[in-house]
Amino acid sequence: MKKKIAIITGASSGLGQEFAFQLDGLMGGSLDEIWLIARRRERLEELSKVLDAPTRIFSMDVTDERDMDAFRETLAAEAVSVRILVNCAGYGLMGRFDGIPVDEQLGMLEVNGKALIRMTYECIPYMCKNGRIIQLASSAAFVPQKNFAVYAAAKSCVLSFSRALREELKEKAIWVTAVCPGPVETEFFDIAEKYASTLAVKKLVMVSPQRVIRDALRDSYHKKAVSVCSLPMKVFRILTKIIPHGWFLSVMGLVK
Ligand SMILES: NC(=O)c1ccc[n+]([C@@H]2O[C@H](COP(=O)([O-])OP(=O)(O)OC[C@H]3O[C@@H](n4cnc5c(N)ncnc54)[C@H](OP(=O)(O)O)[C@@H]3O)[C@@H](O)[C@H]2O)c1
């Protein structure tokens, strides 16, 4: 009998941790294990203590080739059936492109983009029928963002990849949802504000992680391609489809 599992990257904080809480409440009883992934082991151990479902901790860097090879080997060695994969590991840095060290800029592509794609690739062979893949993109994926250029580019890669993959995996009855929140109250901003502070307007539309994840799980359940939480972000998304992006960039350049 295959072990029924959920896999969550970025589970040590913020949205990943909230996914663990809510998945535990919604489907913990029907899962044999929740696999929690992040670099900070002690955080994962604390989380594990408060979840009802049994957990397995993977203290690893999703950008590290050897860590990912070891994870792939574990997947192959265990008889698992992946019910849900949630790719939450990520970070963003605000500020001018030429004012942030290039390795930190490239790191955003590595974690948000490349590692998410690799994790998805490794898990697909073990996904069950009617399984779910939830990818953390962002509302920054909808339009290029001045002073958040690489992050927005990385998230636009996640959104595009997830939508295409969704079409490919339909025939296997695996359903992919890209989650595109606006600003969410998490530790994300502790890192994001290392070189520049957040626009005041973003703080005005900030939402709780609980709300984002509640909507994301509901949208994933309903097999939606994209999950956008909160009215301002839904309106923002519509505007980015109507207004030419060049105009958008000019107007957003004036916003404080
Ligand atoms: N908060 C927002 O406003 C917002 C809005 C839209 C989208 N998002 C996206 O949502 C996702 C989660 O963000 P969050 O708000 O929950 O931020 P967060 O609280 O800072 O959590 C980020 C998570 O990613 C993990 N992580 C980062 N680099 C990693 C690596 N190399 N290997 C393994 N794990 C790594 C961190 O764990 P360790 O440090 O322990 O490794 C942490 O668990 C990100 O993809 C972010 O871009 C956030």
The ligand as a Tripos MOL2 file, in Angstrom:
@<TRIPOS>MOLECULE
LIG
   48    52     1     0     0
SMALL
NO_CHARGES

@<TRIPOS>ATOM
      1 N1          4.4960   37.5490    1.4890 N.am      1 LIG1
      2 C1          4.1450   38.1000    0.3460 C.2       1 LIG1
      3 O1          3.8260   39.2930    0.2850 O.2       1 LIG1
      4 C2          4.0860   37.2630   -0.9140 C.ar      1 LIG1
      5 C3          3.2860   37.7350   -1.9720 C.ar      1 LIG1
      6 C4          3.2190   36.9910   -3.1340 C.ar      1 LIG1
      7 C5          3.9290   35.8150   -3.2520 C.ar      1 LIG1
      8 N2          4.7180   35.3810   -2.2200 N.ar      1 LIG1
      9 C6          5.4760   34.1430   -2.4050 C.3       1 LIG1
     10 O2          5.0350   33.1850   -1.4680 O.3       1 LIG1
     11 C7          6.0980   32.2820   -1.1640 C.3       1 LIG1
     12 C8          6.2320   32.1760    0.3380 C.3       1 LIG1
     13 O3          6.5940   33.4500    0.8460 O.3       1 LIG1
     14 P1          6.2860   33.8910    2.3380 P.3       1 LIG1
     15 O4          5.5260   35.1540    2.2680 O.co2     1 LIG1
     16 O5          5.7430   32.7580    3.0770 O.co2     1 LIG1
     17 O6          7.7590   34.2470    2.8230 O.3       1 LIG1
     18 P2          8.5980   33.7160    4.0590 P.3       1 LIG1
     19 O7          7.7880   33.7760    5.2950 O.co2     1 LIG1
     20 O8          9.8920   34.4650    4.0220 O.co2     1 LIG1
     21 O9          8.8510   32.1730    3.7060 O.3       1 LIG1
     22 C9          9.7440   31.7870    2.7030 C.3       1 LIG1
     23 C10        10.0080   30.2970    2.8510 C.3       1 LIG1
     24 O10        10.8670   29.8730    1.8070 O.3       1 LIG1
     25 C11        11.8890   29.0610    2.3700 C.3       1 LIG1
     26 N3         13.0960   29.1190    1.5430 N.ar      1 LIG1
     27 C12        13.6730   30.2240    1.0330 C.ar      1 LIG1
     28 N4         14.7820   29.8880    0.3550 N.ar      1 LIG1
     29 C13        14.8860   28.5290    0.4360 C.ar      1 LIG1
     30 C14        15.8160   27.5870   -0.0590 C.ar      1 LIG1
     31 N5         16.8930   27.9600   -0.7750 N.pl3     1 LIG1
     32 N6         15.6250   26.2680    0.2200 N.ar      1 LIG1
     33 C15        14.5590   25.8720    0.9560 C.ar      1 LIG1
     34 N7         13.6340   26.7220    1.4420 N.ar      1 LIG1
     35 C16        13.8070   28.0340    1.1840 C.ar      1 LIG1
     36 C17        12.1120   29.6410    3.7690 C.3       1 LIG1
     37 O11        12.6610   28.6760    4.6310 O.3       1 LIG1
     38 P3         14.1590   28.6510    5.2180 P.3       1 LIG1
     39 O12        14.6440   30.0590    5.3100 O.co2     1 LIG1
     40 O13        14.0100   27.9570    6.5320 O.co2     1 LIG1
     41 O14        14.9150   27.8250    4.2150 O.co2     1 LIG1
     42 C18        10.6770   29.9470    4.1720 C.3       1 LIG1
     43 O15        10.0780   28.7930    4.6980 O.3       1 LIG1
     44 C19         7.3260   32.8350   -1.8780 C.3       1 LIG1
     45 O16         7.4970   32.1390   -3.0900 O.3       1 LIG1
     46 C20         6.9580   34.2840   -2.1550 C.3       1 LIG1
     47 O17         7.6300   34.7800   -3.2640 O.3       1 LIG1
     48 C21         4.7940   36.0760   -1.0440 C.ar      1 LIG1
@<TRIPOS>BOND
     1     1     2 1
     2     2     3 2
     3     2     4 1
     4     4     5 ar
     5     4    48 ar
     6     5     6 ar
     7     6     7 ar
     8     7     8 ar
     9     8     9 1
    10     8    48 ar
    11     9    10 1
    12     9    46 1
    13    10    11 1
    14    11    12 1
    15    11    44 1
    16    12    13 1
    17    13    14 1
    18    14    15 2
    19    14    16 1
    20    14    17 1
    21    17    18 1
    22    18    19 2
    23    18    20 1
    24    18    21 1
    25    21    22 1
    26    22    23 1
    27    23    24 1
    28    23    42 1
    29    24    25 1
    30    25    26 1
    31    25    36 1
    32    26    27 ar
    33    26    35 ar
    34    27    28 ar
    35    28    29 ar
    36    29    30 ar
    37    29    35 ar
    38    30    31 1
    39    30    32 ar
    40    32    33 ar
    41    33    34 ar
    42    34    35 ar
    43    36    37 1
    44    36    42 1
    45    37    38 1
    46    38    39 2
    47    38    40 1
    48    38    41 1
    49    42    43 1
    50    44    45 1
    51    44    46 1
    52    46    47 1
@<TRIPOS>SUBSTRUCTURE
     1 LIG1         1 GROUP 0 **** ****
